């Protein structure tokens, strides 16, 4: 999978296994991939090793949630990380149509 950045957000619902409400951490491959921890509203940078290319306008890519930090449950769902240019604007759970459109 290689190097990535992470988006850290409030967990949208408690963990199905243990009820933890710890932050949801979503790995994604875009920008200067240096294991940076980012939040909604942050911009990716383009220094060092990069994945993708700078964007203009709105774009989306798949994100990979990390297991629950409390119990280790590895949810099978993927996320869509949303951007406006290089700024992270949000995320959502991926639907089947997203997977077909965004998987590479």
N, CA, C and O of each residue as an XYZ file, in Angstrom:
416
protein
N       0.819     -1.194      0.000
C       0.000      0.000      0.000
C       0.864      1.260      0.000
O       0.432      2.277     -0.542
N       2.053      1.239      0.577
C       2.938      2.379      0.550
C       2.633      3.401      1.626
O       1.816      3.170      2.517
N       3.310      4.539      1.523
C       3.147      5.615      2.490
C       1.851      6.372      2.208
O       1.392      6.431      1.067
N       1.274      6.945      3.248
C      -0.024      7.603      3.147
C      -0.094      8.738      4.150
O       0.810      8.906      4.968
N      -1.165      9.519      4.091
C      -1.526     10.492      5.106
C      -2.773      9.979      5.803
O      -3.405      9.035      5.328
N      -3.134     10.588      6.921
C      -4.363     10.175      7.604
C      -5.241     11.386      7.882
O      -4.753     12.473      8.192
N      -6.520     11.177      7.765
C      -7.549     12.136      8.139
C      -8.129     11.657      9.454
O      -8.601     10.524      9.547
N      -8.101     12.507     10.477
C      -8.650     12.161     11.780
C      -9.931     12.949     11.988
O      -9.935     14.178     11.924
N     -11.032     12.221     12.242
C     -12.354     12.840     12.389
C     -13.083     12.223     13.581
O     -12.691     11.170     14.084
N     -14.139     12.888     14.022
C     -15.000     12.293     15.044
C     -15.637     11.036     14.469
O     -16.079     11.028     13.320
N     -15.682      9.986     15.259
C     -16.311      8.730     14.826
C     -17.809      8.989     14.646
O     -18.452      9.492     15.568
N     -18.387      8.656     13.470
C     -19.792      8.974     13.217
C     -20.779      8.150     14.043
O     -21.911      8.576     14.270
N     -20.351      6.980     14.486
C     -21.176      6.150     15.368
C     -20.238      5.317     16.225
O     -19.104      5.066     15.816
N     -20.674      4.882     17.400
C     -19.801      4.066     18.243
C     -19.377      2.775     17.528
O     -20.090      2.275     16.659
N     -18.224      2.251     17.902
C     -17.738      0.978     17.357
C     -18.797     -0.093     17.602
O     -19.352     -0.190     18.696
N     -19.068     -0.885     16.588
C     -20.097     -1.929     16.682
C     -19.711     -3.023     17.675
O     -20.589     -3.692     18.222
N     -18.428     -3.215     17.916
C     -17.986     -4.295     18.807
C     -17.868     -3.857     20.266
O     -18.262     -4.590     21.173
N     -17.319     -2.648     20.489
C     -17.017     -2.261     21.879
C     -17.680     -0.969     22.331
O     -17.638     -0.626     23.512
N     -18.297     -0.249     21.389
C     -18.967      1.000     21.744
C     -18.045      2.205     21.859
O     -18.491      3.278     22.265
N     -16.762      2.055     21.509
C     -15.812      3.164     21.602
C     -16.246      4.320     20.709
O     -16.771      4.112     19.615
N     -16.022      5.523     21.183
C     -16.269      6.718     20.373
C     -14.958      7.430     20.047
O     -14.954      8.616     19.718
N     -13.842      6.696     20.139
C     -12.532      7.260     19.789
C     -12.553      7.751     18.348
O     -13.344      7.272     17.536
N     -11.686      8.703     18.033
C     -11.625      9.253     16.681
C     -11.513      8.159     15.624
O     -10.929      7.102     15.863
N     -12.077      8.430     14.465
C     -11.930      7.579     13.293
C     -10.721      8.097     12.520
O     -10.632      9.291     12.235
N      -9.800      7.215     12.184
C      -8.594      7.579     11.443
C      -8.678      6.903     10.079
O      -8.812      5.684      9.981
N      -8.595      7.723      9.025
C      -8.775      7.248      7.651
C      -7.477      7.477      6.870
O      -7.038      8.616      6.717
N      -6.872      6.409      6.385
C      -5.666      6.517      5.570
C      -6.063      6.887      4.143
O      -7.061      6.393      3.618
N      -5.268      7.763      3.521
C      -5.497      8.087      2.109
C      -4.182      8.414      1.428
O      -3.226      8.851      2.069
N      -4.143      8.198      0.122
C      -2.939      8.362     -0.696
C      -3.150      9.551     -1.628
O      -3.692      9.395     -2.722
N      -2.720     10.744     -1.196
C      -2.887     11.940     -2.023
C      -1.986     13.026     -1.463
O      -1.934     13.231     -0.251
N      -1.278     13.719     -2.340
C      -0.383     14.791     -1.916
C       0.966     14.244     -1.506
O       1.351     13.136     -1.880
N       1.682     15.051     -0.722
C       2.960     14.614     -0.175
C       2.695     13.590      0.916
O       2.279     13.947      2.018
N       2.931     12.331      0.617
C       2.563     11.242      1.535
C       3.697     11.002      2.526
O       4.696     10.354      2.212
N       3.514     11.548      3.743
C       4.545     11.492      4.775
C       3.959     11.115      6.127
O       4.508     11.495      7.161
N       2.868     10.387      6.140
C       2.220      9.994      7.394
C       1.752     11.213      8.181
O       1.755     11.199      9.412
N       1.348     12.271      7.473
C       0.822     13.463      8.139
C      -0.570     13.177      8.671
O      -1.357     12.478      8.033
N      -0.867     13.717      9.834
C      -2.207     13.632     10.407
C      -2.923     14.930     10.084
O      -2.507     16.004     10.519
N      -4.002     14.827      9.319
C      -4.738     15.997      8.847
C      -6.168     15.970      9.371
O      -6.663     14.934      9.814
N      -6.821     17.124      9.313
C      -8.213     17.269      9.727
C      -8.984     17.941      8.602
O      -8.387     18.492      7.677
N     -10.293     17.896      8.679
C     -11.119     18.610      7.705
C     -10.743     20.085      7.771
O     -10.654     20.664      8.853
N     -10.527     20.684      6.613
C     -10.099     22.071      6.522
C      -8.612     22.222      6.254
O      -8.161     23.297      5.860
N      -7.836     21.147      6.467
C      -6.407     21.182      6.181
C      -6.159     20.944      4.695
O      -6.952     20.289      4.017
N      -5.053     21.483      4.202
C      -4.644     21.269      2.811
C      -3.501     20.259      2.771
O      -2.612     20.283      3.622
N      -3.530     19.381      1.785
C      -2.386     18.505      1.554
C      -1.286     19.347      0.913
O      -1.577     20.328      0.228
N      -0.031     18.973      1.129
C       1.069     19.676      0.478
C       1.649     18.769     -0.605
O       1.289     17.596     -0.715
N       2.528     19.323     -1.379
C       3.083     18.592     -2.521
C       4.595     18.537     -2.461
O       5.262     18.625     -3.492
N       5.149     18.390     -1.249
C       6.594     18.267     -1.101
C       6.974     16.817     -0.893
O       6.168     16.020     -0.414
N       8.193     16.475     -1.251
C       8.686     15.112     -1.068
C       8.000     14.131     -1.995
O       7.582     14.484     -3.097
N       7.891     12.895     -1.535
C       7.229     11.845     -2.307
C       5.737     12.169     -2.408
O       5.083     12.411     -1.393
N       5.203     12.174     -3.626
C       3.801     12.542     -3.815
C       3.012     11.447     -4.499
O       3.560     10.590     -5.193
N       1.723     11.499     -4.285
C       0.774     10.589     -4.950
C      -0.317     11.473     -5.538
O      -0.879     12.319     -4.844
N      -0.614     11.276     -6.817
C      -1.607     12.107     -7.483
C      -1.001     13.401     -7.974
O       0.218     13.523     -8.099
N      -1.856     14.366     -8.252
C      -1.427     15.673     -8.738
C      -2.328     16.737     -8.129
O      -3.480     16.455     -7.797
N      -1.812     17.970     -7.976
C      -2.659     19.032     -7.441
C      -3.958     19.151     -8.242
O      -3.968     18.996     -9.463
N      -5.041     19.427     -7.533
C      -6.362     19.476     -8.143
C      -6.932     20.890     -8.094
O      -6.560     21.692     -7.238
N      -7.828     21.178     -9.010
C      -8.657     22.374     -8.935
C     -10.095     21.886     -8.906
O     -10.432     20.895     -9.554
N     -10.924     22.562     -8.175
C     -12.313     22.127     -8.069
C     -12.465     20.955     -7.124
O     -11.536     20.603     -6.396
N     -13.633     20.359     -7.141
C     -13.961     19.269     -6.217
C     -13.472     17.927     -6.761
O     -13.542     17.657     -7.960
N     -12.979     17.099     -5.848
C     -12.550     15.750     -6.209
C     -12.750     14.842     -5.007
O     -12.956     15.303     -3.885
N     -12.687     13.552     -5.263
C     -12.873     12.544     -4.218
C     -11.893     11.405     -4.448
O     -11.466     11.150     -5.574
N     -11.545     10.723     -3.356
C     -10.749      9.509     -3.472
C     -11.110      8.577     -2.331
O     -11.708      8.990     -1.337
N     -10.741      7.320     -2.488
C     -11.055      6.336     -1.452
C     -10.124      6.485     -0.256
O      -8.936      6.775     -0.399
N     -10.694      6.278      0.925
C      -9.942      6.268      2.169
C     -10.155      4.941      2.873
O     -11.188      4.294      2.705
N      -9.173      4.544      3.660
C      -9.157      3.237      4.300
C      -9.143      3.411      5.824
O      -8.101      3.726      6.398
N     -10.295      3.209      6.484
C     -10.345      3.388      7.940
C      -9.430      2.413      8.667
O      -9.342      1.237      8.314
N      -8.746      2.927      9.697
C      -7.922      2.070     10.542
C      -8.828      1.326     11.522
O      -9.934      1.785     11.810
N      -8.372      0.183     12.037
C      -9.173     -0.559     13.023
C      -9.467      0.283     14.268
O      -8.748      1.237     14.566
N     -10.511     -0.074     14.977
C     -10.867      0.587     16.232
C      -9.659      0.534     17.169
O      -9.102     -0.545     17.375
N      -9.239      1.663     17.742
C      -8.075      1.644     18.628
C      -8.346      0.969     19.971
O      -7.408      0.611     20.683
N      -9.608      0.794     20.317
C      -9.949      0.183     21.604
C      -9.999     -1.337     21.540
O      -9.487     -2.015     22.431
N     -10.624     -1.882     20.476
C     -10.817     -3.337     20.424
C     -10.201     -3.995     19.188
O     -10.106     -5.220     19.117
N      -9.781     -3.174     18.207
C      -9.154     -3.729     17.013
C     -10.117     -4.141     15.913
O      -9.687     -4.702     14.905
N     -11.434     -3.873     16.081
C     -12.388     -4.237     15.026
C     -11.981     -3.561     13.732
O     -11.792     -2.345     13.690
N     -11.845     -4.350     12.677
C     -11.486     -3.840     11.356
C     -12.741     -3.829     10.507
O     -13.120     -4.854      9.939
N     -13.387     -2.678     10.418
C     -14.623     -2.505      9.649
C     -14.312     -2.692      8.162
O     -13.311     -2.165      7.676
N     -15.132     -3.415      7.448
C     -14.907     -3.668      6.023
C     -15.220     -2.464      5.133
O     -14.824     -2.437      3.968
N     -15.920     -1.479      5.667
C     -16.325     -0.344      4.835
C     -15.141      0.560      4.499
O     -14.196      0.690      5.277
N     -15.216      1.174      3.332
C     -14.257      2.190      2.935
C     -14.931      3.554      3.033
O     -16.150      3.647      3.179
N     -14.133      4.599      2.953
C     -14.643      5.969      3.004
C     -14.315      6.677      1.703
O     -13.431      6.256      0.956
N     -15.032      7.751      1.441
C     -14.705      8.684      0.381
C     -14.210      9.953      1.067
O     -14.934     10.556      1.859
N     -12.975     10.360      0.764
C     -12.426     11.606      1.282
C     -12.676     12.661      0.208
O     -12.356     12.459     -0.963
N     -13.255     13.794      0.625
C     -13.686     14.835     -0.303
C     -12.750     16.044     -0.224
O     -12.327     16.447      0.859
N     -12.437     16.611     -1.385
C     -11.521     17.742     -1.490
C     -12.131     18.848     -2.332
O     -12.952     18.596     -3.214
N     -11.718     20.077     -2.048
C     -11.930     21.220     -2.937
C     -10.532     21.767     -3.188
O      -9.929     22.379     -2.306
N     -10.026     21.547     -4.380
C      -8.613     21.807     -4.632
C      -7.800     20.833     -3.799
O      -7.983     19.620     -3.899
N      -6.914     21.354     -2.989
C      -6.090     20.504     -2.129
C      -6.557     20.512     -0.675
O      -5.871     19.983      0.200
N      -7.725     21.112     -0.413
C      -8.248     21.225      0.949
C      -9.256     20.107      1.206
O     -10.163     19.878      0.404
N      -9.088     19.417      2.327
C     -10.032     18.363      2.714
C     -11.311     19.026      3.196
O     -11.289     19.832      4.126
N     -12.430     18.682      2.559
C     -13.713     19.305      2.919
C     -14.642     18.363      3.664
O     -15.615     18.818      4.263
N     -14.372     17.064      3.645
C     -15.237     16.130      4.355
C     -14.915     14.692      4.002
O     -13.933     14.390      3.323
N     -15.777     13.823      4.488
C     -15.667     12.392      4.194
C     -17.055     11.790      4.370
O     -17.944     12.398      4.965
N     -17.215     10.610      3.851
C     -18.455      9.854      4.043
C     -18.148      8.389      3.799
O     -17.124      8.046      3.208
N     -19.048      7.524      4.260
C     -18.899      6.098      3.966
C     -19.116      5.896      2.473
O     -20.035      6.475      1.893
N     -18.284      5.087      1.857
C     -18.390      4.808      0.424
C     -19.577      3.887      0.152
O     -19.843      2.947      0.901
N     -20.273      4.181     -0.930
C     -21.346      3.319     -1.428
C     -20.806      2.511     -2.607
O     -19.721      2.795     -3.115
N     -21.552      1.522     -3.031
C     -21.111      0.656     -4.127
C     -20.736      1.462     -5.373
O     -19.732      1.165     -6.021
N     -21.527      2.469     -5.711
C     -21.233      3.298     -6.890
C     -19.892      4.030     -6.732
O     -19.154      4.192     -7.703
N     -19.584      4.469     -5.510
C     -18.296      5.122     -5.260
C     -17.147      4.157     -5.503
O     -16.147      4.520     -6.121
N     -17.286      2.937     -5.023
C     -16.234      1.932     -5.192
C     -15.966      1.681     -6.669
O     -14.814      1.612     -7.095
N     -17.028      1.546     -7.440
C     -16.874      1.287     -8.878
C     -16.204      2.486     -9.567
O     -15.386      2.302    -10.468
N     -16.540      3.684     -9.155
C     -16.036      4.903     -9.791
C     -14.607      5.234     -9.358
O     -13.821      5.732    -10.165
N     -14.261      4.967     -8.102
C     -12.988      5.449     -7.556
C     -11.893      4.402     -7.447
O     -10.723      4.766     -7.331
N     -12.224      3.119     -7.479
C     -11.176      2.100     -7.369
C     -10.292      2.143     -8.605
O     -10.766      2.315     -9.728
N      -8.990      1.982     -8.369
C      -8.044      2.051     -9.482
C      -7.223      0.802     -9.555
O      -6.368      0.675    -10.432
